[in-house]
């Protein structure tokens, strides 16, 4: 999610498309939150593991 957010952020900036810029920022923030929660070992959505 972090990588996709970064790609959309760069594409939105280069192509001057504001919706890609906005979606990229949102995906970066959500990806960062999930990364931090995963690094602390906290279960996300009630599940400790996703198979």
PDB file of N, CA, C and O in Angstrom:
ATOM      1  N   UNK A   1       0.825  -1.183   0.000  1.00  0.00           N
ATOM      2  CA  UNK A   1       0.000   0.000   0.000  1.00  0.00           C
ATOM      3  C   UNK A   1       0.875   1.254   0.000  1.00  0.00           C
ATOM      4  O   UNK A   1       0.536   2.270  -0.607  1.00  0.00           O
ATOM      5  N   UNK A   2       1.989   1.156   0.685  1.00  0.00           N
ATOM      6  CA  UNK A   2       2.915   2.287   0.702  1.00  0.00           C
ATOM      7  C   UNK A   2       3.490   2.548  -0.689  1.00  0.00           C
ATOM      8  O   UNK A   2       3.587   3.693  -1.129  1.00  0.00           O
ATOM      9  N   UNK A   3       3.863   1.485  -1.363  1.00  0.00           N
ATOM     10  CA  UNK A   3       4.465   1.634  -2.686  1.00  0.00           C
ATOM     11  C   UNK A   3       3.448   2.166  -3.684  1.00  0.00           C
ATOM     12  O   UNK A   3       3.763   3.050  -4.481  1.00  0.00           O
ATOM     13  N   UNK A   4       2.232   1.635  -3.647  1.00  0.00           N
ATOM     14  CA  UNK A   4       1.184   2.123  -4.539  1.00  0.00           C
ATOM     15  C   UNK A   4       0.873   3.590  -4.268  1.00  0.00           C
ATOM     16  O   UNK A   4       0.688   4.368  -5.204  1.00  0.00           O
ATOM     17  N   UNK A   5       0.814   3.970  -3.007  1.00  0.00           N
ATOM     18  CA  UNK A   5       0.583   5.359  -2.656  1.00  0.00           C
ATOM     19  C   UNK A   5       1.683   6.272  -3.162  1.00  0.00           C
ATOM     20  O   UNK A   5       1.414   7.372  -3.645  1.00  0.00           O
ATOM     21  N   UNK A   6       2.918   5.819  -3.053  1.00  0.00           N
ATOM     22  CA  UNK A   6       4.050   6.611  -3.532  1.00  0.00           C
ATOM     23  C   UNK A   6       4.012   6.754  -5.052  1.00  0.00           C
ATOM     24  O   UNK A   6       4.279   7.833  -5.582  1.00  0.00           O
ATOM     25  N   UNK A   7       3.682   5.674  -5.753  1.00  0.00           N
ATOM     26  CA  UNK A   7       3.586   5.730  -7.216  1.00  0.00           C
ATOM     27  C   UNK A   7       2.487   6.692  -7.644  1.00  0.00           C
ATOM     28  O   UNK A   7       2.700   7.513  -8.536  1.00  0.00           O
ATOM     29  N   UNK A   8       1.314   6.603  -7.021  1.00  0.00           N
ATOM     30  CA  UNK A   8       0.218   7.497  -7.383  1.00  0.00           C
ATOM     31  C   UNK A   8       0.548   8.945  -7.038  1.00  0.00           C
ATOM     32  O   UNK A   8       0.171   9.861  -7.769  1.00  0.00           O
ATOM     33  N   UNK A   9       1.244   9.151  -5.938  1.00  0.00           N
ATOM     34  CA  UNK A   9       1.642  10.500  -5.548  1.00  0.00           C
ATOM     35  C   UNK A   9       2.575  11.107  -6.593  1.00  0.00           C
ATOM     36  O   UNK A   9       2.407  12.265  -6.978  1.00  0.00           O
ATOM     37  N   UNK A  10       3.545  10.341  -7.047  1.00  0.00           N
ATOM     38  CA  UNK A  10       4.483  10.827  -8.058  1.00  0.00           C
ATOM     39  C   UNK A  10       3.775  11.055  -9.391  1.00  0.00           C
ATOM     40  O   UNK A  10       3.998  12.075 -10.043  1.00  0.00           O
ATOM     41  N   UNK A  11       2.918  10.106  -9.804  1.00  0.00           N
ATOM     42  CA  UNK A  11       2.180  10.271 -11.058  1.00  0.00           C
ATOM     43  C   UNK A  11       1.261  11.488 -11.008  1.00  0.00           C
ATOM     44  O   UNK A  11       1.166  12.238 -11.980  1.00  0.00           O
ATOM     45  N   UNK A  12       0.597  11.681  -9.894  1.00  0.00           N
ATOM     46  CA  UNK A  12      -0.274  12.834  -9.754  1.00  0.00           C
ATOM     47  C   UNK A  12       0.477  14.142  -9.828  1.00  0.00           C
ATOM     48  O   UNK A  12      -0.032  15.127 -10.362  1.00  0.00           O
ATOM     49  N   UNK A  13       1.690  14.157  -9.292  1.00  0.00           N
ATOM     50  CA  UNK A  13       2.503  15.369  -9.340  1.00  0.00           C
ATOM     51  C   UNK A  13       3.025  15.627 -10.754  1.00  0.00           C
ATOM     52  O   UNK A  13       2.973  16.753 -11.249  1.00  0.00           O
ATOM     53  N   UNK A  14       3.528  14.567 -11.398  1.00  0.00           N
ATOM     54  CA  UNK A  14       4.114  14.718 -12.732  1.00  0.00           C
ATOM     55  C   UNK A  14       3.043  15.046 -13.769  1.00  0.00           C
ATOM     56  O   UNK A  14       3.240  15.929 -14.605  1.00  0.00           O
ATOM     57  N   UNK A  15       1.903  14.337 -13.721  1.00  0.00           N
ATOM     58  CA  UNK A  15       0.843  14.539 -14.713  1.00  0.00           C
ATOM     59  C   UNK A  15      -0.106  15.667 -14.338  1.00  0.00           C
ATOM     60  O   UNK A  15      -1.006  16.001 -15.109  1.00  0.00           O
ATOM     61  N   UNK A  16       0.084  16.250 -13.173  1.00  0.00           N
ATOM     62  CA  UNK A  16      -0.754  17.343 -12.680  1.00  0.00           C
ATOM     63  C   UNK A  16      -2.228  16.934 -12.595  1.00  0.00           C
ATOM     64  O   UNK A  16      -3.123  17.665 -13.020  1.00  0.00           O
ATOM     65  N   UNK A  17      -2.449  15.734 -12.026  1.00  0.00           N
ATOM     66  CA  UNK A  17      -3.809  15.220 -11.820  1.00  0.00           C
ATOM     67  C   UNK A  17      -4.041  15.199 -10.308  1.00  0.00           C
ATOM     68  O   UNK A  17      -3.423  14.413  -9.589  1.00  0.00           O
ATOM     69  N   UNK A  18      -4.924  16.058  -9.839  1.00  0.00           N
ATOM     70  CA  UNK A  18      -5.089  16.226  -8.393  1.00  0.00           C
ATOM     71  C   UNK A  18      -5.712  15.007  -7.717  1.00  0.00           C
ATOM     72  O   UNK A  18      -5.412  14.741  -6.553  1.00  0.00           O
ATOM     73  N   UNK A  19      -6.572  14.257  -8.413  1.00  0.00           N
ATOM     74  CA  UNK A  19      -7.199  13.093  -7.773  1.00  0.00           C
ATOM     75  C   UNK A  19      -6.162  12.006  -7.499  1.00  0.00           C
ATOM     76  O   UNK A  19      -6.251  11.318  -6.482  1.00  0.00           O
ATOM     77  N   UNK A  20      -5.177  11.838  -8.388  1.00  0.00           N
ATOM     78  CA  UNK A  20      -4.109  10.863  -8.129  1.00  0.00           C
ATOM     79  C   UNK A  20      -3.253  11.316  -6.949  1.00  0.00           C
ATOM     80  O   UNK A  20      -2.818  10.495  -6.142  1.00  0.00           O
ATOM     81  N   UNK A  21      -3.016  12.604  -6.854  1.00  0.00           N
ATOM     82  CA  UNK A  21      -2.253  13.177  -5.751  1.00  0.00           C
ATOM     83  C   UNK A  21      -2.963  12.888  -4.427  1.00  0.00           C
ATOM     84  O   UNK A  21      -2.331  12.476  -3.455  1.00  0.00           O
ATOM     85  N   UNK A  22      -4.286  13.108  -4.397  1.00  0.00           N
ATOM     86  CA  UNK A  22      -5.073  12.901  -3.184  1.00  0.00           C
ATOM     87  C   UNK A  22      -5.119  11.428  -2.797  1.00  0.00           C
ATOM     88  O   UNK A  22      -4.919  11.089  -1.630  1.00  0.00           O
ATOM     89  N   UNK A  23      -5.380  10.556  -3.755  1.00  0.00           N
ATOM     90  CA  UNK A  23      -5.430   9.113  -3.467  1.00  0.00           C
ATOM     91  C   UNK A  23      -4.061   8.625  -3.009  1.00  0.00           C
ATOM     92  O   UNK A  23      -3.972   7.782  -2.117  1.00  0.00           O
ATOM     93  N   UNK A  24      -3.002   9.140  -3.604  1.00  0.00           N
ATOM     94  CA  UNK A  24      -1.651   8.754  -3.194  1.00  0.00           C
ATOM     95  C   UNK A  24      -1.354   9.115  -1.752  1.00  0.00           C
ATOM     96  O   UNK A  24      -0.767   8.322  -1.015  1.00  0.00           O
ATOM     97  N   UNK A  25      -1.759  10.313  -1.346  1.00  0.00           N
ATOM     98  CA  UNK A  25      -1.552  10.731   0.046  1.00  0.00           C
ATOM     99  C   UNK A  25      -2.340   9.843   1.005  1.00  0.00           C
ATOM    100  O   UNK A  25      -1.823   9.426   2.041  1.00  0.00           O
ATOM    101  N   UNK A  26      -3.596   9.555   0.653  1.00  0.00           N
ATOM    102  CA  UNK A  26      -4.429   8.710   1.514  1.00  0.00           C
ATOM    103  C   UNK A  26      -3.827   7.317   1.641  1.00  0.00           C
ATOM    104  O   UNK A  26      -3.752   6.778   2.745  1.00  0.00           O
ATOM    105  N   UNK A  27      -3.394   6.721   0.522  1.00  0.00           N
ATOM    106  CA  UNK A  27      -2.805   5.386   0.575  1.00  0.00           C
ATOM    107  C   UNK A  27      -1.499   5.375   1.358  1.00  0.00           C
ATOM    108  O   UNK A  27      -1.210   4.409   2.064  1.00  0.00           O
ATOM    109  N   UNK A  28      -0.715   6.428   1.242  1.00  0.00           N
ATOM    110  CA  UNK A  28       0.519   6.509   2.032  1.00  0.00           C
ATOM    111  C   UNK A  28       0.214   6.546   3.530  1.00  0.00           C
ATOM    112  O   UNK A  28       0.877   5.872   4.318  1.00  0.00           O
ATOM    113  N   UNK A  29      -0.777   7.323   3.916  1.00  0.00           N
ATOM    114  CA  UNK A  29      -1.126   7.415   5.338  1.00  0.00           C
ATOM    115  C   UNK A  29      -1.671   6.098   5.874  1.00  0.00           C
ATOM    116  O   UNK A  29      -1.277   5.654   6.953  1.00  0.00           O
ATOM    117  N   UNK A  30      -2.578   5.469   5.124  1.00  0.00           N
ATOM    118  CA  UNK A  30      -3.150   4.189   5.573  1.00  0.00           C
ATOM    119  C   UNK A  30      -2.072   3.114   5.610  1.00  0.00           C
ATOM    120  O   UNK A  30      -2.023   2.317   6.547  1.00  0.00           O
ATOM    121  N   UNK A  31      -1.214   3.087   4.605  1.00  0.00           N
ATOM    122  CA  UNK A  31      -0.127   2.111   4.582  1.00  0.00           C
ATOM    123  C   UNK A  31       0.834   2.300   5.739  1.00  0.00           C
ATOM    124  O   UNK A  31       1.313   1.324   6.317  1.00  0.00           O
ATOM    125  N   UNK A  32       1.120   3.551   6.083  1.00  0.00           N
ATOM    126  CA  UNK A  32       2.012   3.818   7.217  1.00  0.00           C
ATOM    127  C   UNK A  32       1.393   3.364   8.530  1.00  0.00           C
ATOM    128  O   UNK A  32       2.086   2.819   9.389  1.00  0.00           O
ATOM    129  N   UNK A  33       0.083   3.587   8.692  1.00  0.00           N
ATOM    130  CA  UNK A  33      -0.601   3.145   9.916  1.00  0.00           C
ATOM    131  C   UNK A  33      -0.574   1.624  10.015  1.00  0.00           C
ATOM    132  O   UNK A  33      -0.294   1.080  11.083  1.00  0.00           O
ATOM    133  N   UNK A  34      -0.863   0.927   8.906  1.00  0.00           N
ATOM    134  CA  UNK A  34      -0.827  -0.543   8.930  1.00  0.00           C
ATOM    135  C   UNK A  34       0.583  -1.054   9.181  1.00  0.00           C
ATOM    136  O   UNK A  34       0.761  -2.061   9.868  1.00  0.00           O
ATOM    137  N   UNK A  35       1.583  -0.380   8.638  1.00  0.00           N
ATOM    138  CA  UNK A  35       2.963  -0.791   8.848  1.00  0.00           C
ATOM    139  C   UNK A  35       3.346  -0.645  10.316  1.00  0.00           C
ATOM    140  O   UNK A  35       3.985  -1.530  10.885  1.00  0.00           O
ATOM    141  N   UNK A  36       2.959   0.465  10.926  1.00  0.00           N
ATOM    142  CA  UNK A  36       3.271   0.678  12.345  1.00  0.00           C
ATOM    143  C   UNK A  36       2.535  -0.338  13.214  1.00  0.00           C
ATOM    144  O   UNK A  36       3.120  -0.896  14.143  1.00  0.00           O
ATOM    145  N   UNK A  37       1.258  -0.583  12.922  1.00  0.00           N
ATOM    146  CA  UNK A  37       0.514  -1.580  13.699  1.00  0.00           C
ATOM    147  C   UNK A  37       1.107  -2.973  13.537  1.00  0.00           C
ATOM    148  O   UNK A  37       1.189  -3.730  14.504  1.00  0.00           O
ATOM    149  N   UNK A  38       1.515  -3.308  12.336  1.00  0.00           N
ATOM    150  CA  UNK A  38       2.126  -4.612  12.095  1.00  0.00           C
ATOM    151  C   UNK A  38       3.469  -4.753  12.782  1.00  0.00           C
ATOM    152  O   UNK A  38       3.815  -5.833  13.260  1.00  0.00           O
ATOM    153  N   UNK A  39       4.228  -3.669  12.837  1.00  0.00           N
ATOM    154  CA  UNK A  39       5.539  -3.717  13.472  1.00  0.00           C
ATOM    155  C   UNK A  39       5.437  -3.868  14.987  1.00  0.00           C
ATOM    156  O   UNK A  39       6.339  -4.414  15.621  1.00  0.00           O
ATOM    157  N   UNK A  40       4.337  -3.384  15.568  1.00  0.00           N
ATOM    158  CA  UNK A  40       4.169  -3.510  17.012  1.00  0.00           C
ATOM    159  C   UNK A  40       3.583  -4.856  17.400  1.00  0.00           C
ATOM    160  O   UNK A  40       3.504  -5.184  18.584  1.00  0.00           O
ATOM    161  N   UNK A  41       3.166  -5.647  16.398  1.00  0.00           N
ATOM    162  CA  UNK A  41       2.601  -6.956  16.691  1.00  0.00           C
ATOM    163  C   UNK A  41       1.129  -6.912  17.033  1.00  0.00           C
ATOM    164  O   UNK A  41       0.577  -7.905  17.506  1.00  0.00           O
ATOM    165  N   UNK A  42       0.487  -5.798  16.806  1.00  0.00           N
ATOM    166  CA  UNK A  42      -0.930  -5.653  17.127  1.00  0.00           C
ATOM    167  C   UNK A  42      -1.782  -6.230  16.006  1.00  0.00           C
ATOM    168  O   UNK A  42      -1.486  -6.036  14.827  1.00  0.00           O
ATOM    169  N   UNK A  43      -2.829  -6.934  16.376  1.00  0.00           N
ATOM    170  CA  UNK A  43      -3.740  -7.510  15.402  1.00  0.00           C
ATOM    171  C   UNK A  43      -4.560  -6.408  14.733  1.00  0.00           C
ATOM    172  O   UNK A  43      -5.024  -5.488  15.406  1.00  0.00           O
ATOM    173  N   UNK A  44      -4.739  -6.494  13.431  1.00  0.00           N
ATOM    174  CA  UNK A  44      -5.497  -5.515  12.662  1.00  0.00           C
ATOM    175  C   UNK A  44      -6.816  -6.147  12.248  1.00  0.00           C
ATOM    176  O   UNK A  44      -6.815  -7.184  11.585  1.00  0.00           O
ATOM    177  N   UNK A  45      -7.924  -5.555  12.617  1.00  0.00           N
ATOM    178  CA  UNK A  45      -9.228  -6.095  12.239  1.00  0.00           C
ATOM    179  C   UNK A  45      -9.587  -7.356  12.997  1.00  0.00           C
ATOM    180  O   UNK A  45     -10.391  -8.154  12.515  1.00  0.00           O
ATOM    181  N   UNK A  46      -9.012  -7.554  14.166  1.00  0.00           N
ATOM    182  CA  UNK A  46      -9.348  -8.732  14.958  1.00  0.00           C
ATOM    183  C   UNK A  46      -8.591  -9.975  14.570  1.00  0.00           C
ATOM    184  O   UNK A  46      -8.820 -11.030  15.161  1.00  0.00           O
ATOM    185  N   UNK A  47      -7.704  -9.900  13.610  1.00  0.00           N
ATOM    186  CA  UNK A  47      -6.948 -11.077  13.173  1.00  0.00           C
ATOM    187  C   UNK A  47      -5.459 -10.845  13.398  1.00  0.00           C
ATOM    188  O   UNK A  47      -4.921  -9.786  13.075  1.00  0.00           O
ATOM    189  N   UNK A  48      -4.828 -11.829  13.941  1.00  0.00           N
ATOM    190  CA  UNK A  48      -3.393 -11.724  14.168  1.00  0.00           C
ATOM    191  C   UNK A  48      -2.612 -12.089  12.909  1.00  0.00           C
ATOM    192  O   UNK A  48      -1.515 -11.577  12.686  1.00  0.00           O
ATOM    193  N   UNK A  49      -3.180 -12.980  12.078  1.00  0.00           N
ATOM    194  CA  UNK A  49      -2.504 -13.435  10.865  1.00  0.00           C
ATOM    195  C   UNK A  49      -3.495 -13.441   9.719  1.00  0.00           C
ATOM    196  O   UNK A  49      -4.679 -13.721   9.906  1.00  0.00           O
ATOM    197  N   UNK A  50      -3.002 -13.133   8.541  1.00  0.00           N
ATOM    198  CA  UNK A  50      -3.806 -13.204   7.323  1.00  0.00           C
ATOM    199  C   UNK A  50      -3.214 -14.305   6.439  1.00  0.00           C
ATOM    200  O   UNK A  50      -2.060 -14.219   6.019  1.00  0.00           O
ATOM    201  N   UNK A  51      -4.005 -15.327   6.163  1.00  0.00           N
ATOM    202  CA  UNK A  51      -3.509 -16.447   5.355  1.00  0.00           C
ATOM    203  C   UNK A  51      -4.064 -16.385   3.967  1.00  0.00           C
ATOM    204  O   UNK A  51      -3.759 -17.246   3.141  1.00  0.00           O
TER     205      UNK A  51
END
